[in-house]
Amino acid sequence: MRLWRRKRCSQRNISSTQASLHAEVLVSAEHHQKITLIGPVAANTSWQARDEHCFDKSQFSIDWQEQQVRCPQGKTSRYWIPTYDRHGKDVIHIKFNPADCKVCPSRGLCTQAKAGARMLAIHPDQEQHQALQKARLRQKAPDFKQKYAKRAGIEGTISEARSRV
């Protein structure tokens, strides 16, 4: 499967990392085709996400209407800033109060900042953010590889059939 994907991606001039599902596609499939897409999504690569004891962004509660985020220790964010990431994509930067983070007993599980506070970057669209978080959770499930293998096998068969016509 990986070889097929790399071959198809290189033929279309995209990297295999770009072949992962994007939040917009997940939401569109749910709304228009009424289906849940099964496939890899970009992983949260933060150090917090790599350590199961730490607080990654999925453990923060987001109040989209109030534009506030609550940390796992119950503190509320200070700033909600619509901006762009280093790739030029829209994001919302969330910043917490340094005074709250400085005295937090769980600081080491949340941030490595010496003097500052925890910051998060989230997708600016609520539905897309939630779809991406849901897909990341699904991707960690033990049966994900098995479900995805079925999809990949079907796609490979369809691709081969098309190339022979």
VMD Tcl script that builds the backbone (N, CA, C; Angstrom):
set m [mol new atoms 495]
animate dup $m
set s [atomselect $m all]
$s set {name element resname resid chain x y z} {
  {N N MET 1 A 0.829 -1.193 0.000}
  {CA C MET 1 A 0.000 0.000 0.000}
  {C C MET 1 A 0.866 1.247 0.000}
  {N N ARG 2 A 1.871 1.304 0.867}
  {CA C ARG 2 A 2.713 2.497 0.943}
  {C C ARG 2 A 3.386 2.777 -0.398}
  {N N LEU 3 A 3.864 1.716 -1.037}
  {CA C LEU 3 A 4.518 1.891 -2.327}
  {C C LEU 3 A 3.530 2.449 -3.343}
  {N N TRP 4 A 2.317 1.879 -3.355}
  {CA C TRP 4 A 1.303 2.372 -4.288}
  {C C TRP 4 A 1.028 3.837 -4.025}
  {N N ARG 5 A 0.867 4.199 -2.753}
  {CA C ARG 5 A 0.554 5.587 -2.401}
  {C C ARG 5 A 1.693 6.508 -2.840}
  {N N ARG 6 A 2.940 6.136 -2.547}
  {CA C ARG 6 A 4.076 6.978 -2.941}
  {C C ARG 6 A 4.139 7.140 -4.455}
  {N N LYS 7 A 3.878 6.029 -5.165}
  {CA C LYS 7 A 3.911 6.088 -6.628}
  {C C LYS 7 A 2.830 7.026 -7.149}
  {N N ARG 8 A 1.616 6.872 -6.633}
  {CA C ARG 8 A 0.514 7.721 -7.079}
  {C C ARG 8 A 0.769 9.178 -6.711}
  {N N CYS 9 A 1.306 9.418 -5.508}
  {CA C CYS 9 A 1.587 10.786 -5.075}
  {C C CYS 9 A 2.669 11.414 -5.936}
  {N N SER 10 A 3.696 10.632 -6.257}
  {CA C SER 10 A 4.766 11.206 -7.064}
  {C C SER 10 A 4.276 11.497 -8.484}
  {N N GLN 11 A 3.340 10.687 -8.977}
  {CA C GLN 11 A 2.778 10.946 -10.297}
  {C C GLN 11 A 1.959 12.231 -10.299}
  {N N ARG 12 A 1.364 12.554 -9.154}
  {CA C ARG 12 A 0.571 13.768 -9.058}
  {C C ARG 12 A 1.380 14.929 -8.504}
  {N N ASN 13 A 2.664 14.704 -8.237}
  {CA C ASN 13 A 3.559 15.753 -7.761}
  {C C ASN 13 A 3.231 16.256 -6.358}
  {N N ILE 14 A 2.821 15.342 -5.469}
  {CA C ILE 14 A 2.603 15.727 -4.086}
  {C C ILE 14 A 3.330 14.740 -3.180}
  {N N SER 15 A 3.663 15.182 -1.986}
  {CA C SER 15 A 4.361 14.304 -1.056}
  {C C SER 15 A 3.356 13.389 -0.371}
  {N N SER 16 A 3.846 12.279 0.193}
  {CA C SER 16 A 2.945 11.348 0.873}
  {C C SER 16 A 2.353 11.979 2.126}
  {N N THR 17 A 3.012 12.979 2.723}
  {CA C THR 17 A 2.426 13.648 3.881}
  {C C THR 17 A 1.227 14.475 3.452}
  {N N GLN 18 A 1.241 14.991 2.231}
  {CA C GLN 18 A 0.102 15.758 1.743}
  {C C GLN 18 A -1.062 14.838 1.392}
  {N N ALA 19 A -0.817 13.549 1.288}
  {CA C ALA 19 A -1.874 12.614 0.936}
  {C C ALA 19 A -2.762 12.289 2.129}
  {N N SER 20 A -2.413 12.784 3.307}
  {CA C SER 20 A -3.271 12.552 4.465}
  {C C SER 20 A -4.540 13.393 4.338}
  {N N LEU 21 A -5.565 12.967 5.053}
  {CA C LEU 21 A -6.836 13.676 4.988}
  {C C LEU 21 A -6.732 15.024 5.698}
  {N N HIS 22 A -7.372 16.007 5.138}
  {CA C HIS 22 A -7.387 17.342 5.725}
  {C C HIS 22 A -8.745 17.592 6.353}
  {N N ALA 23 A -8.789 18.509 7.300}
  {CA C ALA 23 A -10.016 18.804 8.039}
  {C C ALA 23 A -11.164 19.185 7.112}
  {N N GLU 24 A -10.866 19.972 6.073}
  {CA C GLU 24 A -11.920 20.414 5.151}
  {C C GLU 24 A -12.563 19.227 4.446}
  {N N VAL 25 A -11.751 18.247 4.083}
  {CA C VAL 25 A -12.239 17.061 3.377}
  {C C VAL 25 A -13.098 16.209 4.314}
  {N N LEU 26 A -12.673 16.078 5.558}
  {CA C LEU 26 A -13.431 15.299 6.535}
  {C C LEU 26 A -14.832 15.880 6.726}
  {N N VAL 27 A -14.900 17.200 6.895}
  {CA C VAL 27 A -16.184 17.864 7.115}
  {C C VAL 27 A -17.051 17.795 5.864}
  {N N SER 28 A -16.468 18.017 4.709}
  {CA C SER 28 A -17.205 17.977 3.458}
  {C C SER 28 A -17.820 16.595 3.222}
  {N N ALA 29 A -17.062 15.554 3.489}
  {CA C ALA 29 A -17.574 14.192 3.302}
  {C C ALA 29 A -18.745 13.914 4.238}
  {N N GLU 30 A -18.628 14.381 5.464}
  {CA C GLU 30 A -19.716 14.198 6.441}
  {C C GLU 30 A -20.991 14.915 5.987}
  {N N HIS 31 A -20.833 16.160 5.533}
  {CA C HIS 31 A -21.996 16.968 5.159}
  {C C HIS 31 A -22.616 16.562 3.830}
  {N N HIS 32 A -21.791 16.406 2.805}
  {CA C HIS 32 A -22.314 16.198 1.453}
  {C C HIS 32 A -22.584 14.744 1.103}
  {N N GLN 33 A -21.678 13.855 1.504}
  {CA C GLN 33 A -21.873 12.442 1.165}
  {C C GLN 33 A -22.408 11.622 2.335}
  {N N LYS 34 A -22.490 12.242 3.506}
  {CA C LYS 34 A -22.960 11.557 4.723}
  {C C LYS 34 A -22.118 10.324 5.029}
  {N N ILE 35 A -20.791 10.459 4.856}
  {CA C ILE 35 A -19.876 9.357 5.141}
  {C C ILE 35 A -18.756 9.847 6.063}
  {N N THR 36 A -18.173 8.907 6.777}
  {CA C THR 36 A -17.004 9.185 7.598}
  {C C THR 36 A -15.803 8.622 6.868}
  {N N LEU 37 A -14.896 9.482 6.494}
  {CA C LEU 37 A -13.698 9.025 5.799}
  {C C LEU 37 A -12.743 8.366 6.778}
  {N N ILE 38 A -12.206 7.238 6.378}
  {CA C ILE 38 A -11.215 6.530 7.174}
  {C C ILE 38 A -9.886 6.666 6.447}
  {N N GLY 39 A -8.950 7.289 7.107}
  {CA C GLY 39 A -7.638 7.472 6.506}
  {C C GLY 39 A -6.751 8.240 7.461}
  {N N PRO 40 A -5.471 8.285 7.166}
  {CA C PRO 40 A -4.554 8.980 8.067}
  {C C PRO 40 A -4.746 10.490 8.004}
  {N N VAL 41 A -4.598 11.116 9.146}
  {CA C VAL 41 A -4.588 12.573 9.236}
  {C C VAL 41 A -3.241 12.970 9.815}
  {N N ALA 42 A -2.861 14.209 9.612}
  {CA C ALA 42 A -1.592 14.680 10.166}
  {C C ALA 42 A -1.638 14.546 11.681}
  {N N ALA 43 A -0.612 13.943 12.227}
  {CA C ALA 43 A -0.557 13.737 13.670}
  {C C ALA 43 A -0.196 15.030 14.391}
  {N N ASN 44 A -0.618 15.131 15.621}
  {CA C ASN 44 A -0.174 16.213 16.484}
  {C C ASN 44 A 1.237 15.819 16.910}
  {N N THR 45 A 2.230 16.555 16.473}
  {CA C THR 45 A 3.623 16.191 16.722}
  {C C THR 45 A 4.242 16.948 17.893}
  {N N SER 46 A 3.432 17.627 18.670}
  {CA C SER 46 A 3.967 18.363 19.818}
  {C C SER 46 A 4.566 17.386 20.833}
  {N N TRP 47 A 5.484 17.872 21.632}
  {CA C TRP 47 A 6.083 16.998 22.652}
  {C C TRP 47 A 5.024 16.540 23.647}
  {N N GLN 48 A 4.002 17.367 23.887}
  {CA C GLN 48 A 2.940 16.978 24.807}
  {C C GLN 48 A 2.153 15.791 24.259}
  {N N ALA 49 A 1.927 15.776 22.961}
  {CA C ALA 49 A 1.160 14.691 22.336}
  {C C ALA 49 A 1.961 13.389 22.303}
  {N N ARG 50 A 3.274 13.490 22.280}
  {CA C ARG 50 A 4.114 12.287 22.241}
  {C C ARG 50 A 4.260 11.630 23.613}
  {N N ASP 51 A 3.894 12.319 24.679}
  {CA C ASP 51 A 3.996 11.775 26.034}
  {C C ASP 51 A 2.584 11.667 26.603}
  {N N GLU 52 A 2.139 10.467 26.835}
  {CA C GLU 52 A 0.750 10.247 27.274}
  {C C GLU 52 A 0.422 10.888 28.621}
  {N N HIS 53 A 1.422 11.279 29.388}
  {CA C HIS 53 A 1.185 11.902 30.689}
  {C C HIS 53 A 1.042 13.419 30.593}
  {N N CYS 54 A 1.383 13.980 29.447}
  {CA C CYS 54 A 1.360 15.439 29.282}
  {C C CYS 54 A 0.025 15.918 28.721}
  {N N PHE 55 A -0.154 17.231 28.737}
  {CA C PHE 55 A -1.400 17.839 28.284}
  {C C PHE 55 A -1.266 18.332 26.849}
  {N N ASP 56 A -1.732 17.532 25.890}
  {CA C ASP 56 A -1.745 18.001 24.511}
  {C C ASP 56 A -3.037 18.786 24.284}
  {N N LYS 57 A -3.155 19.400 23.114}
  {CA C LYS 57 A -4.292 20.305 22.886}
  {C C LYS 57 A -5.655 19.626 22.957}
  {N N SER 58 A -5.707 18.315 22.757}
  {CA C SER 58 A -6.996 17.618 22.830}
  {C C SER 58 A -7.553 17.596 24.249}
  {N N GLN 59 A -6.737 17.887 25.243}
  {CA C GLN 59 A -7.176 17.862 26.634}
  {C C GLN 59 A -7.664 19.222 27.135}
  {N N PHE 60 A -7.683 20.204 26.254}
  {CA C PHE 60 A -8.179 21.531 26.594}
  {C C PHE 60 A -9.617 21.660 26.097}
  {N N SER 61 A -10.469 22.305 26.872}
  {CA C SER 61 A -11.874 22.504 26.496}
  {C C SER 61 A -12.017 23.855 25.798}
  {N N ILE 62 A -12.625 23.831 24.626}
  {CA C ILE 62 A -12.765 25.057 23.838}
  {C C ILE 62 A -14.217 25.533 23.872}
  {N N ASP 63 A -14.408 26.783 24.245}
  {CA C ASP 63 A -15.716 27.426 24.180}
  {C C ASP 63 A -15.664 28.368 22.979}
  {N N TRP 64 A -16.185 27.910 21.862}
  {CA C TRP 64 A -16.081 28.654 20.604}
  {C C TRP 64 A -16.882 29.949 20.651}
  {N N GLN 65 A -18.032 29.952 21.335}
  {CA C GLN 65 A -18.851 31.159 21.390}
  {C C GLN 65 A -18.169 32.257 22.219}
  {N N GLU 66 A -17.608 31.871 23.349}
  {CA C GLU 66 A -16.940 32.838 24.227}
  {C C GLU 66 A -15.495 33.102 23.805}
  {N N GLN 67 A -15.010 32.312 22.868}
  {CA C GLN 67 A -13.618 32.402 22.399}
  {C C GLN 67 A -12.646 32.296 23.566}
  {N N GLN 68 A -12.841 31.222 24.318}
  {CA C GLN 68 A -11.975 30.934 25.451}
  {C C GLN 68 A -11.671 29.450 25.501}
  {N N VAL 69 A -10.530 29.134 26.113}
  {CA C VAL 69 A -10.117 27.755 26.271}
  {C C VAL 69 A -9.810 27.518 27.743}
  {N N ARG 70 A -10.237 26.356 28.238}
  {CA C ARG 70 A -9.966 25.996 29.628}
  {C C ARG 70 A -8.930 24.871 29.638}
  {N N CYS 71 A -7.883 25.055 30.419}
  {CA C CYS 71 A -6.813 24.051 30.504}
  {C C CYS 71 A -7.252 22.890 31.398}
  {N N PRO 72 A -6.515 21.782 31.386}
  {CA C PRO 72 A -6.877 20.637 32.228}
  {C C PRO 72 A -6.898 20.959 33.726}
  {N N GLN 73 A -6.230 22.032 34.130}
  {CA C GLN 73 A -6.224 22.431 35.538}
  {C C GLN 73 A -7.300 23.477 35.854}
  {N N GLY 74 A -8.140 23.804 34.862}
  {CA C GLY 74 A -9.277 24.682 35.093}
  {C C GLY 74 A -9.046 26.166 34.846}
  {N N LYS 75 A -7.865 26.543 34.398}
  {CA C LYS 75 A -7.581 27.959 34.122}
  {C C LYS 75 A -8.081 28.333 32.732}
  {N N THR 76 A -8.558 29.565 32.608}
  {CA C THR 76 A -9.124 30.047 31.348}
  {C C THR 76 A -8.094 30.861 30.583}
  {N N SER 77 A -8.115 30.719 29.264}
  {CA C SER 77 A -7.162 31.442 28.415}
  {C C SER 77 A -7.360 32.944 28.527}
  {N N ARG 78 A -6.312 33.652 28.201}
  {CA C ARG 78 A -6.321 35.108 28.272}
  {C C ARG 78 A -6.570 35.751 26.912}
  {N N TYR 79 A -5.991 35.140 25.868}
  {CA C TYR 79 A -6.085 35.717 24.522}
  {C C TYR 79 A -6.527 34.665 23.510}
  {N N TRP 80 A -7.311 35.116 22.535}
  {CA C TRP 80 A -7.798 34.324 21.393}
  {C C TRP 80 A -7.444 35.175 20.184}
  {N N ILE 81 A -6.414 34.779 19.444}
  {CA C ILE 81 A -5.879 35.645 18.395}
  {C C ILE 81 A -5.952 34.968 17.018}
  {N N PRO 82 A -6.880 35.395 16.155}
  {CA C PRO 82 A -6.898 34.874 14.777}
  {C C PRO 82 A -5.652 35.381 14.040}
  {N N THR 83 A -4.909 34.462 13.450}
  {CA C THR 83 A -3.665 34.827 12.767}
  {C C THR 83 A -3.326 33.758 11.734}
  {N N TYR 84 A -2.069 33.657 11.363}
  {CA C TYR 84 A -1.584 32.696 10.375}
  {C C TYR 84 A -0.437 31.897 10.965}
  {N N ASP 85 A -0.290 30.642 10.503}
  {CA C ASP 85 A 0.872 29.865 10.927}
  {C C ASP 85 A 2.034 30.121 9.969}
  {N N ARG 86 A 3.139 29.420 10.168}
  {CA C ARG 86 A 4.332 29.663 9.348}
  {C C ARG 86 A 4.153 29.256 7.884}
  {N N HIS 87 A 3.076 28.521 7.600}
  {CA C HIS 87 A 2.787 28.120 6.223}
  {C C HIS 87 A 1.737 29.018 5.577}
  {N N GLY 88 A 1.299 30.044 6.309}
  {CA C GLY 88 A 0.316 30.977 5.782}
  {C C GLY 88 A -1.126 30.539 5.955}
  {N N LYS 89 A -1.355 29.456 6.700}
  {CA C LYS 89 A -2.728 28.972 6.928}
  {C C LYS 89 A -3.333 29.673 8.132}
  {N N ASP 90 A -4.647 29.901 8.049}
  {CA C ASP 90 A -5.360 30.515 9.162}
  {C C ASP 90 A -5.301 29.620 10.400}
  {N N VAL 91 A -5.034 30.221 11.541}
  {CA C VAL 91 A -5.064 29.528 12.827}
  {C C VAL 91 A -5.551 30.503 13.894}
  {N N ILE 92 A -5.893 29.958 15.025}
  {CA C ILE 92 A -6.178 30.792 16.187}
  {C C ILE 92 A -5.119 30.463 17.227}
  {N N HIS 93 A -4.404 31.478 17.661}
  {CA C HIS 93 A -3.432 31.292 18.734}
  {C C HIS 93 A -4.126 31.584 20.054}
  {N N ILE 94 A -3.978 30.667 20.964}
  {CA C ILE 94 A -4.553 30.781 22.300}
  {C C ILE 94 A -3.398 30.999 23.261}
  {N N LYS 95 A -3.526 32.013 24.100}
  {CA C LYS 95 A -2.482 32.275 25.090}
  {C C LYS 95 A -3.109 32.307 26.480}
  {N N PHE 96 A -2.403 31.688 27.421}
  {CA C PHE 96 A -2.848 31.673 28.808}
  {C C PHE 96 A -2.087 32.719 29.611}
  {N N ASN 97 A -2.587 33.007 30.787}
  {CA C ASN 97 A -1.986 33.993 31.665}
  {C C ASN 97 A -0.697 33.426 32.274}
  {N N PRO 98 A 0.438 34.106 32.073}
  {CA C PRO 98 A 1.692 33.613 32.655}
  {C C PRO 98 A 1.630 33.453 34.173}
  {N N ALA 99 A 0.867 34.314 34.846}
  {CA C ALA 99 A 0.743 34.212 36.306}
  {C C ALA 99 A 0.072 32.894 36.708}
  {N N ASP 100 A -0.915 32.431 35.921}
  {CA C ASP 100 A -1.578 31.155 36.207}
  {C C ASP 100 A -0.621 29.991 35.975}
  {N N CYS 101 A 0.107 30.048 34.876}
  {CA C CYS 101 A 1.000 28.943 34.517}
  {C C CYS 101 A 2.211 28.862 35.453}
  {N N LYS 102 A 2.685 29.997 35.900}
  {CA C LYS 102 A 3.890 30.049 36.739}
  {C C LYS 102 A 3.714 29.243 38.028}
  {N N VAL 103 A 2.540 29.286 38.627}
  {CA C VAL 103 A 2.303 28.603 39.901}
  {C C VAL 103 A 1.582 27.255 39.745}
  {N N CYS 104 A 1.326 26.865 38.528}
  {CA C CYS 104 A 0.570 25.629 38.285}
  {C C CYS 104 A 1.404 24.400 38.679}
  {N N PRO 105 A 0.836 23.485 39.454}
  {CA C PRO 105 A 1.564 22.276 39.842}
  {C C PRO 105 A 1.819 21.323 38.667}
  {N N SER 106 A 1.080 21.496 37.576}
  {CA C SER 106 A 1.242 20.636 36.398}
  {C C SER 106 A 2.010 21.321 35.271}
  {N N ARG 107 A 2.670 22.410 35.559}
  {CA C ARG 107 A 3.375 23.193 34.549}
  {C C ARG 107 A 4.279 22.343 33.646}
  {N N GLY 108 A 5.043 21.454 34.233}
  {CA C GLY 108 A 5.966 20.617 33.467}
  {C C GLY 108 A 5.292 19.661 32.505}
  {N N LEU 109 A 4.009 19.384 32.712}
  {CA C LEU 109 A 3.248 18.507 31.821}
  {C C LEU 109 A 2.601 19.287 30.683}
  {N N CYS 110 A 2.728 20.615 30.761}
  {CA C CYS 110 A 1.983 21.474 29.857}
  {C C CYS 110 A 2.871 22.350 28.979}
  {N N THR 111 A 3.902 22.939 29.565}
  {CA C THR 111 A 4.751 23.857 28.806}
  {C C THR 111 A 6.208 23.737 29.237}
  {N N GLN 112 A 7.097 24.018 28.314}
  {CA C GLN 112 A 8.528 24.057 28.616}
  {C C GLN 112 A 9.028 25.495 28.670}
  {N N ALA 113 A 8.120 26.446 28.505}
  {CA C ALA 113 A 8.488 27.863 28.550}
  {C C ALA 113 A 9.051 28.190 29.933}
  {N N LYS 114 A 10.170 28.872 29.972}
  {CA C LYS 114 A 10.814 29.213 31.249}
  {C C LYS 114 A 10.017 30.260 32.015}
  {N N ALA 115 A 9.601 31.317 31.332}
  {CA C ALA 115 A 8.910 32.401 32.022}
  {C C ALA 115 A 7.496 32.624 31.506}
  {N N GLY 116 A 7.198 32.136 30.337}
  {CA C GLY 116 A 5.902 32.415 29.732}
  {C C GLY 116 A 4.836 31.415 30.104}
  {N N ALA 117 A 3.770 31.437 29.349}
  {CA C ALA 117 A 2.615 30.583 29.600}
  {C C ALA 117 A 2.383 29.640 28.427}
  {N N ARG 118 A 1.463 28.725 28.605}
  {CA C ARG 118 A 1.101 27.789 27.547}
  {C C ARG 118 A 0.429 28.538 26.412}
  {N N MET 119 A 0.765 28.129 25.198}
  {CA C MET 119 A 0.121 28.655 23.998}
  {C C MET 119 A -0.352 27.465 23.172}
  {N N LEU 120 A -1.464 27.642 22.495}
  {CA C LEU 120 A -2.012 26.623 21.604}
  {C C LEU 120 A -2.293 27.259 20.258}
  {N N ALA 121 A -2.243 26.465 19.218}
  {CA C ALA 121 A -2.709 26.896 17.899}
  {C C ALA 121 A -3.792 25.910 17.492}
  {N N ILE 122 A -4.968 26.432 17.171}
  {CA C ILE 122 A -6.080 25.572 16.775}
  {C C ILE 122 A -6.623 25.997 15.421}
  {N N HIS 123 A -7.312 25.076 14.782}
  {CA C HIS 123 A -7.949 25.348 13.502}
  {C C HIS 123 A -9.035 26.400 13.729}
  {N N PRO 124 A -9.166 27.396 12.857}
  {CA C PRO 124 A -10.132 28.461 13.096}
  {C C PRO 124 A -11.595 28.066 12.895}
  {N N ASP 125 A -11.847 26.956 12.231}
  {CA C ASP 125 A -13.215 26.505 11.989}
  {C C ASP 125 A -13.558 25.419 13.011}
  {N N GLN 126 A -14.596 25.638 13.786}
  {CA C GLN 126 A -14.961 24.708 14.847}
  {C C GLN 126 A -15.214 23.293 14.323}
  {N N GLU 127 A -16.013 23.177 13.286}
  {CA C GLU 127 A -16.318 21.845 12.736}
  {C C GLU 127 A -15.065 21.139 12.253}
  {N N GLN 128 A -14.202 21.874 11.568}
  {CA C GLN 128 A -12.987 21.273 11.045}
  {C C GLN 128 A -12.034 20.888 12.181}
  {N N HIS 129 A -11.939 21.735 13.192}
  {CA C HIS 129 A -11.087 21.417 14.344}
  {C C HIS 129 A -11.577 20.135 15.015}
  {N N GLN 130 A -12.878 20.055 15.245}
  {CA C GLN 130 A -13.446 18.887 15.914}
  {C C GLN 130 A -13.321 17.627 15.056}
  {N N ALA 131 A -13.492 17.762 13.755}
  {CA C ALA 131 A -13.353 16.611 12.858}
  {C C ALA 131 A -11.924 16.083 12.877}
  {N N LEU 132 A -10.972 16.990 12.903}
  {CA C LEU 132 A -9.560 16.595 12.935}
  {C C LEU 132 A -9.224 15.909 14.257}
  {N N GLN 133 A -9.711 16.440 15.373}
  {CA C GLN 133 A -9.461 15.827 16.679}
  {C C GLN 133 A -10.084 14.421 16.738}
  {N N LYS 134 A -11.290 14.305 16.201}
  {CA C LYS 134 A -11.995 13.015 16.177}
  {C C LYS 134 A -11.229 11.996 15.322}
  {N N ALA 135 A -10.735 12.450 14.171}
  {CA C ALA 135 A -9.980 11.562 13.280}
  {C C ALA 135 A -8.657 11.142 13.921}
  {N N ARG 136 A -8.016 12.048 14.638}
  {CA C ARG 136 A -6.764 11.696 15.336}
  {C C ARG 136 A -7.025 10.647 16.408}
  {N N LEU 137 A -8.132 10.787 17.105}
  {CA C LEU 137 A -8.494 9.810 18.128}
  {C C LEU 137 A -8.780 8.455 17.475}
  {N N ARG 138 A -9.535 8.477 16.385}
  {CA C ARG 138 A -9.860 7.251 15.644}
  {C C ARG 138 A -8.589 6.579 15.130}
  {N N GLN 139 A -7.628 7.377 14.716}
  {CA C GLN 139 A -6.360 6.879 14.170}
  {C C GLN 139 A -5.541 6.140 15.232}
  {N N LYS 140 A -5.754 6.461 16.489}
  {CA C LYS 140 A -5.030 5.794 17.583}
  {C C LYS 140 A -5.684 4.483 17.999}
  {N N ALA 141 A -6.898 4.232 17.534}
  {CA C ALA 141 A -7.627 3.024 17.917}
  {C C ALA 141 A -6.921 1.783 17.373}
  {N N PRO 142 A -6.971 0.681 18.110}
  {CA C PRO 142 A -6.284 -0.544 17.686}
  {C C PRO 142 A -6.743 -1.086 16.332}
  {N N ASP 143 A -8.015 -0.871 15.982}
  {CA C ASP 143 A -8.521 -1.426 14.723}
  {C C ASP 143 A -8.371 -0.473 13.532}
  {N N PHE 144 A -7.736 0.684 13.726}
  {CA C PHE 144 A -7.617 1.658 12.638}
  {C C PHE 144 A -6.857 1.091 11.432}
  {N N LYS 145 A -5.723 0.476 11.672}
  {CA C LYS 145 A -4.909 -0.041 10.559}
  {C C LYS 145 A -5.687 -1.069 9.746}
  {N N GLN 146 A -6.460 -1.874 10.426}
  {CA C GLN 146 A -7.259 -2.883 9.739}
  {C C GLN 146 A -8.336 -2.235 8.866}
  {N N LYS 147 A -9.024 -1.228 9.414}
  {CA C LYS 147 A -10.060 -0.524 8.643}
  {C C LYS 147 A -9.446 0.219 7.459}
  {N N TYR 148 A -8.312 0.867 7.693}
  {CA C TYR 148 A -7.673 1.637 6.633}
  {C C TYR 148 A -7.130 0.718 5.545}
  {N N ALA 149 A -6.665 -0.456 5.914}
  {CA C ALA 149 A -6.140 -1.405 4.929}
  {C C ALA 149 A -7.219 -1.786 3.921}
  {N N LYS 150 A -8.470 -1.913 4.392}
  {CA C LYS 150 A -9.578 -2.225 3.476}
  {C C LYS 150 A -9.750 -1.103 2.458}
  {N N ARG 151 A -9.746 0.134 2.944}
  {CA C ARG 151 A -9.908 1.281 2.048}
  {C C ARG 151 A -8.765 1.344 1.039}
  {N N ALA 152 A -7.539 1.163 1.522}
  {CA C ALA 152 A -6.375 1.247 0.646}
  {C C ALA 152 A -6.419 0.158 -0.423}
  {N N GLY 153 A -6.863 -1.041 -0.030}
  {CA C GLY 153 A -6.956 -2.139 -1.002}
  {C C GLY 153 A -7.972 -1.845 -2.086}
  {N N ILE 154 A -9.094 -1.287 -1.698}
  {CA C ILE 154 A -10.141 -0.933 -2.662}
  {C C ILE 154 A -9.642 0.159 -3.601}
  {N N GLU 155 A -8.997 1.182 -3.047}
  {CA C GLU 155 A -8.475 2.274 -3.879}
  {C C GLU 155 A -7.432 1.760 -4.868}
  {N N GLY 156 A -6.587 0.847 -4.406}
  {CA C GLY 156 A -5.569 0.283 -5.285}
  {C C GLY 156 A -6.186 -0.493 -6.436}
  {N N THR 157 A -7.216 -1.267 -6.137}
  {CA C THR 157 A -7.914 -2.043 -7.166}
  {C C THR 157 A -8.569 -1.121 -8.189}
  {N N ILE 158 A -9.229 -0.083 -7.712}
  {CA C ILE 158 A -9.881 0.875 -8.610}
  {C C ILE 158 A -8.842 1.568 -9.488}
  {N N SER 159 A -7.726 1.955 -8.897}
  {CA C SER 159 A -6.673 2.632 -9.644}
  {C C SER 159 A -6.116 1.734 -10.748}
  {N N GLU 160 A -5.877 0.471 -10.403}
  {CA C GLU 160 A -5.366 -0.467 -11.408}
  {C C GLU 160 A -6.360 -0.642 -12.537}
  {N N ALA 161 A -7.641 -0.758 -12.204}
  {CA C ALA 161 A -8.671 -0.930 -13.223}
  {C C ALA 161 A -8.714 0.282 -14.143}
  {N N ARG 162 A -8.604 1.453 -13.591}
  {CA C ARG 162 A -8.612 2.672 -14.402}
  {C C ARG 162 A -7.427 2.752 -15.340}
  {N N SER 163 A -6.268 2.346 -14.837}
  {CA C SER 163 A -5.058 2.444 -15.668}
  {C C SER 163 A -5.067 1.452 -16.824}
  {N N ARG 164 A -5.846 0.401 -16.721}
  {CA C ARG 164 A -5.920 -0.594 -17.796}
  {C C ARG 164 A -6.934 -0.232 -18.874}
  {N N VAL 165 A -7.803 0.723 -18.553}
  {CA C VAL 165 A -8.846 1.101 -19.510}
  {C C VAL 165 A -8.310 2.127 -20.483}
}
mol reanalyze $m
mol bondsrecalc $m
mol representation Tube
mol addrep $m
